[in-house]
Structure formats: C-alpha cells, structure tokens
Amino acid sequence: MVTQAHAQEADTHTEMATEHGEPVPGATGHEDPTVDTHATTEAHGDAGHSDVFPPFDPATFPSQLLWLAISFGALYLLMSKLALPRIGGILENRKLLIDTDLAAADADRQKTDAAIAAYEKALAEAKAKAQGIANQTREAIQADLSAKRSAAETDLSAKVSAAEARIAATKAQALTHVDEIAAETAQAVVSQLVGEVSPDSVRAAVAKVKG
C-alpha cells in the first residue's frame, strides 16, 4: 500500500516535471539515493509484514506445537514430581487423621456404653438391695408388732382373769356374810315390832326363808 502511494506520487512528480521542462529523476540516470533507499526499505517491510494474528498464522504452527509440547512436558514433570506427591501425602495424612479420630471416637463410644451398662447394673442392684432391706424392715416391724400385740393380749387376759377371780372371791365372801346381815337386820326389825327375840330363832327363820 505504501509502495503504491509512493509510485503514484512519483508519477505525479514526473508528469509535473515534464510539463514544466524539468529533469525527471531516474530518467537521465541521476536518481535520488534517499528516495531509492526509502522505497527499498518500505518494499522489504511490506514484504515481511502480514495482516494475520500470529497465533492463527499457519506459518507459526510448528513453533507453537513445539512450545506446546515443551510446556506440557514441563507441566507434567512438575505435577508428577512435585505437586501430585505432595497432594497425595496431604490426602494420606488427612485419611490417617480421620481414621485416628474415628478410632478414638469408637473407643470413647465403647467406654461410654460400658459405663452406662455398669451404671444400670449398679442401679438395678441398689434397687434390689433397697427392696430387700425394705422387705426385711417391714417383716421385722410386723413381727415386733405381732409380739407386742400378743404380749398385750396375754397381759390383758391375765388381768381380766385376775379381776374375775377377785370379783368371784369378793362375791363369795360377800355371800358368806349375807345370812348374818339378814339375821341381824331381821332381829332389829322384829325387836322394834314385837320386842326382844333370841338371835337363834331369827337365824332359824332366815335359814328357813332362804332354804
């Protein structure tokens, strides 16, 4: 494009020089070295310049493929020798820590289950023991109450029997004096009514009435 513009400009200058009778550069063998050098440089620059984006230029595909292979190989070596072993070691350590934590948690769970089982066993034994003590205490109290009741009943029966015996004795003793009391009473009454009477006759009369 630049070369064509310069060529058109040169043609214009040539036509103008011809019209005015001026010498045309290059036509008489006296060329301008500055113009030739500039034109040659621009011609070479236009020949090496391309309007295609370099990554999409087919002429650069071999070098791009070469550098892609080199980069991929370097990345593969870096990953396989450095990154992947470190990642594998980290994952292995994590797995080991997780397994350790799980084992510790399982051991704690087993200890907890054993402690709960021991507590439930001890609680059941304590309940059974308390029930046994309560039964023994209740039986002892009932036996003591029964013994005291029996003793009280026996004592009361003895006291009742003694009272009945005293009453019977008092009654018998009182009955032994009834005749004498009756005779004395009858004698006193008869004496007031008819005068003095003998005690023997009064006793005989009382005995007759009693019989």
Backbone as a ProteinNet text record, in pm:
[ID]
protein_1_A
[PRIMARY]
MVTQAHAQEADTHTEMATEHGEPVPGATGHEDPTVDTHATTEAHGDAGHSDVFPPFDPATFPSQLLWLAISFGALYLLMSKLALPRIGGILENRKLLIDTDLAAADADRQKTDAAIAAYEKALAEAKAKAQGIANQTREAIQADLSAKRSAAETDLSAKVSAAEARIAATKAQALTHVDEIAAETAQAVVSQLVGEVSPDSVRAAVAKVKG
[TERTIARY]
82.5	0	85.7	187.4	277.6	354.2	396.7	473.2	388.7	259.8	171.4	151	140.7	123.2	244.4	363.5	487.2	500.2	459.2	467.4	376.7	251	160.3	215.6	276.4	334.9	451	533.5	646	596.2	489.7	432	379.9	318.8	266.1	378.1	488.2	604.4	664.2	665.8	724.5	642.2	509.2	423.1	438.7	445.3	459.5	593.9	701.6	833.9	837.5	768.5	766.1	694.7	583.7	508.8	591.1	668.3	747.1	885.3	922.2	1052.4	1162.7	1127.9	1230.5	1276.9	1404	1453.9	1382.7	1356.6	1286.5	1389.8	1380.5	1478.8	1467.5	1585.2	1587	1576.6	1524.2	1512.3	1642.6	1726.2	1853.4	1967.2	1934	2040	2088.4	2030.3	2068.6	1954.2	1952.5	1844.6	1878.2	1773.2	1791	1816.7	1934.6	1963.5	1874.1	1830.3	1743.5	1610.7	1556.7	1426.1	1437.5	1542.8	1558.1	1573.2	1653.2	1672.8	1544.1	1466.6	1339.5	1240.8	1238.2	1146.4	1183.6	1316.8	1361	1326.7	1346.8	1316.4	1168.4	1085.1	941	896.7	964.6	928.5	959.4	1076.9	1111.2	1018.8	983.6	893.3	757.6	708.5	577.4	581.3	697.7	707.6	708.6	766.5	774.6	656.7	567.7	453.6	332	254.3	133.3	18.6	-99.8	-217.7	-281.9	-236.6	-295.6	-242.3	-334.9	-293.6	-194.8	-76.2	30.9	-13.6	-92.3	-129.7	-211.9	-276.9	-357.7	-287.3	-161.3	-84	-32.3	-68.1	-19.8	131.4	199.9	345.7	407.7	332.3	386.2	336.5	257.2	203.6	312.9	416.4	519.4	585.7	622.9	686.7	588.8	459.1	358.7	340.8	334.1	321	443.3	559.6	682.2	678.4	646.2	641.9	527.7	418.2	308.5	354.4	425.7	476.3	576.3	664.9	762.9	693.7	594.3	523.3	444.9	377.4	301.6	393.5	509.2	604.3	658	690.2	741	633	507.7	398	372.9	378.4	358	466.2	593.2	702.2	685.7	647.8	629.2	517.5	406	292.6	326.2	389.2	415.4	526.3	621.8	734.7	714.9	641.3	629	486.6	395.8	260.4	183.4	177.1	96.7	147.2	280.2	323.9	286.5	298.5	261.5	112.3	32.2	-113.2	-148.1	-80.6	-103.9	-65.5	47.9	88.4	-10.7	-60.4	-159.4	-286.6	-332.5	-453.6	-431.9	-313.1	-284.7	-283	-222.2	-221.2	-362.6	-442.2	-581.4	-655.9	-636	-703	-658.3	-526.5	-475.7	-535.8	-543.3	-603	-750.7	-821.6	-964.3	-982.3	-900.7	-910.2	-878.8	-777	-742.1	-855.9	-914.3	-1027.8	-1146.5	-1174.1	-1285.2	-1259	-1133	-1099.7	-1113.4	-1067	-1080.6	-1227	-1306.8	-1449.7	-1518.1	-1480.1	-1538.3	-1497.3	-1369.7	-1325.9	-1400.4	-1418.7	-1495.1	-1639.3	-1697.4	-1835.2	-1845	-1746.2	-1746.9	-1731.8	-1643	-1627.9	-1757.7	-1823.2	-1949.9	-2055.9	-2064.1	-2161.4	-2131.8	-2002.9	-1966.8	-2001.6	-1974.9	-2008.2	-2158.7	-2236.7	-2383	-2432.3	-2376.3	-2416	-2381.2	-2259.8	-2221.2	-2311.5	-2346.2	-2435.5	-2573.5	-2626.7	-2758	-2754.2	-2644.8	-2632.1	-2626.3	-2542.6	-2532.1	-2665	-2737.1	-2867.2	-2966.5	-2966.3	-3056.6	-3022.4	-2890.4	-2850.1	-2890.3	-2873.7	-2910.7	-3061.5	-3140.4	-3285.4	-3324.6	-3260.9	-3290.5	-3252.1	-3134	-3090.2	-3184.3	-3224.8	-3317.2	-3451.4	-3497.6	-3622.4	-3610.5	-3495.1	-3473.3	-3470.1	-3398.5	-3392.9	-3532.6	-3610.6	-3745.7	-3831.7	-3818	-3895.4	-3855	-3722.4	-3675.8	-3725.1	-3717.3	-3763.3	-3912.8	-3989.2	-4133	-4166.1	-4096.8	-4121	-4081.4	-3968	-3925.7	-4026.3	-4075.5	-4174.9	-4303.6	-4345.6	-4466.7	-4448.2	-4331.9	-4306.6	-4304.9	-4239.4	-4236.1	-4376.1	-4455.8	-4593.2	-4675.1	-4655.8	-4729	-4690.5	-4559	-4513.5	-4568.5	-4563.1	-4616.4	-4766.6	-4838.3	-4981.5	-5014.3	-4938.3	-4960.8	-4932	-4822.5	-4790	-4897.6	-4947.5	-5052.6	-5180.3	-5213.2	-5333.5	-5318.4	-5199.2	-5175.7	-5184.8	-5123.8	-5128.9	-5271.7	-5344.7	-5482.7	-5568.3	-5544	-5619.6	-5588.6	-5460.5	-5422.8	-5488.1	-5487.7	-5550.2	-5701.6	-5764.7	-5908.7	-5939.6	-5855.9	-5875.7	-5857.4	-5755.4	-5732.2	-5847.4	-5898	-6011.1	-6134.9	-6157.3	-6272	-6257.2	-6133	-6110.8	-6135.4	-6088.6	-6111.6	-6260.6	-6327	-6470.7	-6544.1	-6506.1	-6570.4	-6542.6	-6417.9	-6383.6	-6459.9	-6465.7	-6540.6	-6687.8	-6740.2	-6880.4	-6903.1	-6813.5	-6828.4	-6817.7	-6720.2	-6704.4	-6827.2	-6880	-6999.4	-7118.3	-7126.5	-7237.3	-7227.2	-7105.6	-7089.4	-7143	-7149.7	-7198.3	-7343.9	-7404.5	-7543.1	-7636	-7615.7	-7703.6	-7694	-7573.8	-7555.5	-7618.7	-7597	-7654.5	-7807.7	-7860.5	-8006.4	-8061.9	-7991.5	-8037.2	-8033.8	-7924.7	-7915.1	-8022.5	-8046.2	-8147.8	-8287.1	-8313.8	-8444.1	-8463.7	-8361.7	-8369.1	-8398.2	-8331.6	-8353.4	-8496	-8546.8	-8683.3	-8785.4	-8765	-8859.1	-8855.2	-8740.2	-8725.8	-8803.3	-8802.4	-8875	-9026.2	-9064.1	-9207.2	-9267	-9205.3	-9266	-9183.8	-9066.6	-8981.8	-8862.1	-8788.5	-8666.2	-8699.9	-8617.1	-8624.7	-8483.5	-8472.5	-8340	-8275.9	-8147.1	-8076.8	-8090.5	-8095.9	-8105	-8235.8	-8343.5	-8472.2	-8475.2	-8413.2	-8409.6	-8327.8	-8209.5	-8124.7	-8202.7	-8276.4	-8352.4	-8458	-8523.7	-8625.1	-8563.8	-8449.3	-8380.9	-8336.5	-8283.7	-8237.7	-8355.9	-8470.8	-8591.2	-8638.5	-8636.5	-8680.2	-8581.8	-8452.8	-8350	-8360.1	-8389	-8399.3	-8524
-121.3	0	126	131.4	246	260.4	144.6	146.3	202.2	160.1	210.8	360.4	409.4	553	629.7	578	644.3	638.6	527	516.2	617.5	630.6	730.2	870.6	896.5	1028.7	1054	951.2	966.9	995.9	924.9	950.2	1091.7	1139.9	1277.5	1377.6	1356.1	1446.7	1441.7	1322.7	1307.9	1384	1371.9	1442.7	1592.4	1640.6	1783.3	1833.4	1752.7	1793.9	1797.2	1704.5	1700.2	1821.5	1857.9	1974.9	2101.2	2118	2240.2	2232.1	2121.9	2112.8	2083.1	2028.4	1996.1	1854	1824.7	1686.7	1591.8	1475.1	1372.8	1285	1266.2	1178.6	1037.6	976.9	839.3	830.3	936.5	929.3	961.8	1045.3	1083.5	1006.5	913.9	836	893.1	1015.9	1076.3	1056.2	947.8	914.2	966.4	994.3	1040.7	920.9	912.5	793.8	784.8	897.5	894.3	832.7	871.9	817.1	669.9	625.5	482.2	400.2	449.7	372.4	360.9	471.5	468.8	375.3	380.1	292	147.6	118.5	-21.1	-73.3	11.3	-30.4	-59.2	31.5	12.1	-111.5	-138.3	-258.2	-383	-387	-504.3	-517.3	-403.6	-408.3	-458.9	-416.7	-465.6	-611.2	-656.6	-798.4	-887.5	-846.7	-929.4	-912.6	-813.5	-786.8	-866.4	-920.6	-997.7	-944.2	-940.7	-892.5	-999.3	-1125.3	-1235.2	-1230	-1254	-1260.2	-1375	-1350.3	-1452.6	-1590.5	-1603.5	-1739.6	-1815.6	-1740	-1805.6	-1809.5	-1771.5	-1772.7	-1913.7	-1979.3	-2116.3	-2127.8	-2019.2	-2026.5	-2046.5	-2009.5	-2024.3	-2150.6	-2234	-2354.8	-2449.9	-2479.9	-2573.4	-2526.2	-2397.8	-2348.6	-2349.9	-2317.5	-2321.3	-2463.6	-2560.5	-2700.3	-2744.9	-2703	-2739.2	-2683.7	-2554.9	-2495.2	-2551.4	-2589	-2653.7	-2787.8	-2866.9	-2995.8	-2976.6	-2875.1	-2849.9	-2805.9	-2715.9	-2667.1	-2779.7	-2863	-2974.5	-3074.1	-3103.9	-3195	-3139.7	-3007.8	-2946.1	-2945.8	-2914.1	-2914.5	-3055.8	-3154.9	-3293.7	-3335.9	-3303.6	-3338.2	-3266.3	-3138	-3062	-3120.8	-3156.5	-3212.7	-3351.2	-3434.5	-3572.6	-3582.3	-3490.1	-3497.7	-3415.2	-3308.3	-3218.2	-3207.8	-3165.2	-3133.7	-3258.1	-3357.4	-3476.9	-3553.5	-3575.2	-3641.4	-3563.1	-3429.8	-3351.6	-3360.3	-3353.2	-3366.4	-3505	-3609.7	-3744.6	-3759.9	-3698	-3703.6	-3633.2	-3517	-3444.2	-3525.9	-3586.4	-3670.1	-3790.8	-3850.6	-3966.1	-3925.8	-3809.6	-3761	-3731	-3670.4	-3642.8	-3773	-3871.2	-4000.4	-4065.6	-4056.2	-4112.8	-4041.5	-3908.2	-3832.4	-3866.2	-3878.3	-3911.8	-4051.1	-4148.3	-4284.2	-4284.9	-4206.6	-4198.2	-4138.9	-4031.7	-3968.9	-4063.9	-4136.7	-4232.4	-4343.8	-4392.9	-4497.8	-4445.8	-4322.2	-4264.2	-4244.4	-4198.2	-4179.5	-4313	-4417.8	-4550	-4603	-4580.3	-4623.6	-4548.5	-4417.5	-4339.4	-4387.7	-4421.8	-4471.4	-4603.5	-4692.4	-4819.6	-4797.6	-4704	-4673.5	-4618	-4531.5	-4474	-4582.1	-4672.1	-4782.4	-4870.3	-4898.8	-4981	-4909.8	-4778.7	-4702.5	-4700.1	-4683.6	-4683.1	-4819.7	-4927.4	-5062	-5086.5	-5044	-5060.3	-4979.5	-4856.8	-4773.7	-4837.8	-4887.3	-4951.5	-5077.4	-5154.9	-5272.9	-5235	-5133.1	-5088.3	-5033.7	-4961.5	-4907.8	-5019.9	-5122.5	-5236.1	-5309.6	-5328.8	-5394.3	-5310.5	-5177.4	-5090	-5096	-5097.2	-5107.5	-5240	-5349.5	-5480.7	-5485	-5427.9	-5425.8	-5341.6	-5224.4	-5139.8	-5209.1	-5281.4	-5354.9	-5465.5	-5535	-5638.9	-5582.1	-5467.8	-5404.7	-5360.8	-5305.4	-5261.9	-5381.5	-5492	-5612	-5664	-5670.1	-5715.8	-5624.1	-5493.9	-5398.7	-5413.8	-5427.9	-5444	-5572.4	-5681	-5806.6	-5797	-5730	-5714.4	-5631.3	-5523.7	-5439.2	-5517.8	-5593.7	-5673.7	-5779	-5843.3	-5942.9	-5877	-5758.8	-5688.3	-5647.8	-5597.4	-5559.8	-5680.8	-5791.5	-5913	-5959.7	-5956.7	-5998.1	-5906	-5775.1	-5681.4	-5697.8	-5720.8	-5740.7	-5867.5	-5974.1	-6099.3	-6080.6	-6009.2	-5984.9	-5901.6	-5800.3	-5716.4	-5795.6	-5879.4	-5962	-6060	-6119.4	-6213.6	-6141.8	-6023.4	-5947	-5905.9	-5863.2	-5822.8	-5941	-6056.3	-6175.3	-6212.3	-6200.5	-6232.1	-6134.6	-6007.3	-5907.7	-5929.8	-5965.4	-5992	-6113.4	-6216.7	-6337.4	-6306.3	-6226.5	-6190.7	-6108.5	-6015.5	-5933.4	-6018.7	-6111.4	-6200.3	-6285.4	-6330.8	-6410.6	-6326	-6200.8	-6114.9	-6086.2	-6065.7	-6040.8	-6162.4	-6280.5	-6403.3	-6422.8	-6394.3	-6409.9	-6309.6	-6185.7	-6083.7	-6120.1	-6172	-6214.7	-6328.9	-6426.4	-6540.9	-6495.5	-6405.3	-6355.9	-6277	-6199.7	-6122.4	-6214.2	-6323.1	-6417	-6485.8	-6503.6	-6568.8	-6483	-6353.2	-6261.3	-6219.5	-6270.4	-6233	-6284	-6409.4	-6468	-6389.1	-6359.1	-6284.2	-6145.6	-6081.7	-5948.3	-5957.2	-6058.3	-6075	-6104.3	-6189.3	-6223.7	-6101	-6025.5	-5906.3	-5805.1	-5790.2	-5694.8	-5739.2	-5869.3	-5922	-5910	-5936	-5924.1	-5780.9	-5685.5	-5545	-5504.6	-5550.4	-5513.3	-5576.1	-5707	-5777.4	-5719.2	-5682	-5624.8	-5494.3	-5416.3	-5291	-5314.3	-5426.1	-5452.2	-5525.3	-5633.2	-5719.8	-5724.5	-5671.3	-5678.5	-5768.3	-5793	-5872	-6016.1	-6070.6	-6212	-6267.8	-6395.8	-6458.4	-6461.4	-6445	-6449.9	-6585.8	-6692.7	-6826.5	-6842.2	-6794.1	-6807.4	-6724.3	-6608.3	-6524.3	-6592.6	-6648.4	-6716.4	-6836.1	-6907.3	-7021.1	-6977.5	-6865.1	-6816.4	-6770.6	-6702.5	-6660.2	-6780.9	-6882.2	-7002.9	-7073	-7070.8	-7133.9	-7061.4	-6926.7	-6847.5	-6865.1	-6868.2	-6885.8	-7020.8	-7123.3	-7258.9	-7276
0	0	0	82.5	88.7	-41.4	-99.8	-226.3	-338.9	-342.6	-447.5	-433.3	-309.5	-289.1	-335.5	-301.4	-346.8	-497.7	-554.7	-701.3	-767.1	-712	-769.4	-752.7	-632.4	-609.7	-706.9	-732.4	-826.4	-966.9	-1006.4	-1139.5	-1150.6	-1042.4	-1043.7	-1058.6	-981.7	-992.9	-1133.8	-1191.6	-1327.7	-1428.4	-1417.3	-1511.6	-1496.3	-1372.1	-1348.7	-1399.9	-1377	-1426.5	-1578.2	-1638.9	-1785.7	-1841	-1775.5	-1822.4	-1808.3	-1703.7	-1681.6	-1742.1	-1800.5	-1864.7	-1768.8	-1650.2	-1552.1	-1571.9	-1533.5	-1549.8	-1455.3	-1502.4	-1422.4	-1355	-1219.7	-1151	-1202.2	-1232.8	-1280.3	-1429.1	-1492.3	-1637.3	-1703.7	-1643.6	-1702.2	-1642.1	-1547.6	-1485.3	-1356.4	-1316.3	-1188.6	-1090.7	-1026.9	-931.7	-793.6	-714.8	-576	-486.9	-425.1	-341.5	-221.1	-167.7	-48.5	-80.4	-195.7	-236.8	-265	-325.5	-356.3	-229.5	-135.3	-9.6	68	75	148.2	81.7	-47.5	-121.5	-103.7	-105.6	-89.3	49	152.4	289.9	306.6	250.9	263.3	187.8	77	-1.3	76.1	141.6	222.2	341.6	410.1	526.5	486.5	370.7	326.9	291	240.1	202.5	325.4	445.7	566.5	659.2	631.3	720.4	674.2	776.8	745.2	829.6	772.9	844.4	932.2	937.6	1016.1	1159.8	1260.2	1402.3	1420	1482.1	1485.3	1534.1	1643	1684.9	1581.4	1488.2	1384.5	1249.1	1251.3	1126.8	1101.5	994.5	968.5	966.2	937.1	931.9	1069.4	1177.3	1313.4	1382.9	1315.1	1379	1427.1	1351.5	1400.4	1529.6	1533.5	1656.5	1774	1745.4	1852.7	1906	1816.5	1858.6	1937.9	1897.3	1969	2111.2	2122.7	2256.8	2341.4	2274.8	2348.5	2405.1	2324.2	2372	2486.2	2470.7	2576	2704.8	2692.5	2811.8	2879	2796.7	2853.3	2924.8	2861.9	2925.4	3056.6	3056	3179.4	3288.1	3247.7	3344.7	3398.2	3309.5	3352.8	3452.2	3419	3510.5	3645.6	3639.7	3763.2	3848.6	3782.8	3857.3	3912.3	3828.7	3870.8	3975.4	3970.1	4062.7	4190.4	4182.4	4297.7	4350.4	4262.6	4310.1	4351.1	4261.1	4290.6	4412.6	4431.3	4555.7	4681.2	4675	4792.8	4820.7	4713.3	4731.5	4784.8	4729.6	4779.4	4925.4	4963.4	5104.2	5194.5	5148	5227.7	5243.7	5133.7	5141.5	5232.1	5224.6	5310.1	5457.8	5485.7	5624.1	5673.2	5585	5621.9	5649.4	5564.2	5583.1	5714	5743	5867.4	5988.2	5981.7	6092	6110.4	5998.7	6006.4	6065.2	6018.5	6073.7	6223	6261.7	6404.5	6486.1	6433.2	6503.7	6512.8	6404.9	6407.6	6508.5	6512.3	6609.7	6752.2	6775.8	6910.3	6946.9	6849.7	6876.8	6905.5	6831	6855.7	6993	7030.8	7163.7	7273.6	7253.5	7351.8	7359.8	7244.3	7244.6	7319.9	7298	7369.4	7520.4	7558.7	7701.2	7758.7	7683.9	7729.8	7745.2	7645.8	7655.4	7776.5	7800.3	7916.3	8046.6	8052.1	8173.4	8196.9	8089	8102.9	8150	8091.8	8133.1	8280.2	8322.7	8463.3	8555.4	8512.2	8594.1	8607.1	8495	8500.3	8587.8	8579.6	8663.6	8811.4	8842.8	8982.4	9032.8	8945.6	8985.4	9011.7	8924.9	8946.8	9076.7	9102.5	9226.8	9348.2	9337.8	9450.4	9474.9	9365.5	9381.1	9445.4	9399.8	9458.3	9605.9	9637.7	9777	9863	9810.8	9885.6	9905.7	9801.7	9815.2	9920.4	9920.1	10020.9	10161.3	10176.5	10308.9	10353	10258.9	10292.7	10334.4	10261.8	10297.5	10435.7	10459.8	10591.2	10702.9	10678.2	10780.7	10805.5	10696.9	10713.4	10788.9	10752.9	10823.3	10970.6	10998.9	11139.6	11217.7	11153.6	11222.1	11247	11144.3	11162.7	11271.9	11275.8	11380.3	11517.9	11527	11655.6	11699.5	11603.9	11637.2	11681	11610	11646.7	11786.9	11816.9	11950.2	12057.6	12032.1	12130.5	12146.9	12036.7	12046.9	12125.5	12096.8	12170.1	12318.8	12347.9	12488.5	12556.5	12483.6	12541	12563.6	12462.7	12479.1	12595.2	12606.5	12717.8	12851.5	12859.4	12984	13017.7	12913.2	12935.9	12980.1	12916.4	12956.1	13101.1	13136.8	13275.1	13372	13337	13424.2	13434.5	13323.5	13325.2	13412.1	13393.5	13474.7	13622.8	13654.5	13794.3	13848.6	13766.1	13810.7	13832.7	13741	13756.3	13882.1	13905.5	14026.8	14151.3	14152.6	14268.2	14285.4	14172.4	14180.8	14237.2	14188.3	14237.6	14386.4	14426.7	14568.7	14653.8	14602	14676.5	14685.5	14575.6	14574	14670.9	14669.8	14761	14906.2	14928.5	15065.6	15108.8	15012	15045.6	15072.2	14996.3	15017.4	15153.9	15202.8	15333	15446.5	15427.3	15531.8	15512.4	15403.6	15377.6	15487.6	15530.1	15633.2	15764.1	15801.5	15925.9	15915.5	15800.4	15781.6	15782.9	15716.2	15710.7	15850.5	15922.8	16056.6	16147.6	16140.4	16225.5	16186.7	16058.6	16013.2	16059.9	16040.2	16081.4	16232.5	16306.7	16453.3	16493.7	16429.2	16463.7	16431.4	16316.1	16276.5	16371.5	16398	16483.5	16625.3	16673.3	16807.6	16816.9	16714.1	16716.7	16708.3	16644.7	16628.9	16751.1	16790.8	16895.4	17021.8	17020.8	17137.9	17113.6	17215.1	17206	17168.7	17073.8	17034.2	17038.3	17042.8	17050.2	16911.5	16906.9	16777.7	16709.2	16786.5	16726.6	16650.5	16707.9	16639.7	16513.1	16517.5	16396.7	16286.6	16324.8	16225.3	16165.4	16251.2	16202.1	16102	16135.1	16044.1	15911	15919.2	15793	15710.7	15777.8	15706.7	15643.4	15711.7	15658.6	15533.7	15542.8	15426.6	15308.4	15340.5	15235.3	15169.5	15253.8	15200.1	15118.2
[MASK]
+++++++++++++++++++++++++++++++++++++++++++++++++++++++++++++++++++++++++++++++++++++++++++++++++++++++++++++++++++++++++++++++++++++++++++++++++++++++++++++++++++++++++++++++++++++++++++++++++++++++++++++++++++

